[in-house]
Amino acid sequence: MPGVGKTQMSMQLAVCAQIPAAFGGAAGEVLYVDTEGSFTSERAKEMASALASHLRRMAKQRKSASLQNAAAV
């Protein structure tokens, strides 16, 4: 079934499987086996960078909320 997003979904799952446990992820490791030659390292890097940016924002928000809670006590 060409063009339905199988590679995209597989790459997204590979990136998400590595989310640290502190953020509710599995903190896993991934071995990606490409049997069709459709894997692009550039796209995987973009996806990983976007996830890293998202996790940094989450960490910043958590830290801010934690500091606000500590100041309120």
N, C-alpha and C positions, 0 to 999 in steps of 0.2 A: 504494500500500500504506500506508494510514494506521496510525499507532500502532506502528511497528516501530523507531523511534528514529533515523530518517534525519537529522533536524535536530540531535539531540543528538550523533550521531557527527560530523556535519559541523562543528559548533561545537568539539568536542573536538579534531578534526584541525587546525582553524584556530588554536586556542590552542597546541597542541603544536608546530606548525610554527615557532613563534616562540621556542622554547626556545634560549637562547644556546649557541653552539658550545662554550663552556667546560664546559657540562653535557652535552655529547654531542648537542646539538640542531642543527637546520639554520640557526638564526638567520635565519629567513626573514621575509618580509612576506606578508600575506594580504589578499586582497580577497574579501569574502564577498558573493555575489549571492544574494539571497533572492527566489525567484520565486513562493513560496507564501504569503508574509506570516507565516511561522511563527517567524521570528527574534525572540528577545527579548533586548534589550541587558542586562537585569538578569541573566539566566541566563549570558550570555557573561561578564559582569563577575564573577559568582560563580566560574565555572570558571577565569578568569584569576587571580583572587585566591587560589584554592586552589593553583594551580600555583605562583604566586609564593611562597606560604608554604612549599610543599614545597621549592622551590629554595633558599630562605633556610636551611631546616633542613639541606639537603645541604651548602651552603657552610659552615655552622657546623661540621658533622661533619668536613668535609674539613680545615678550619683546625685543629680540635682534633687530628685524627690527624696532621697535618703537624707541629704543635708537639710532640706526643708523640714522633714519630720523630726530630725534631731534638734533643730532650732525651736520647734514648736513645743518640745517636751520640757 
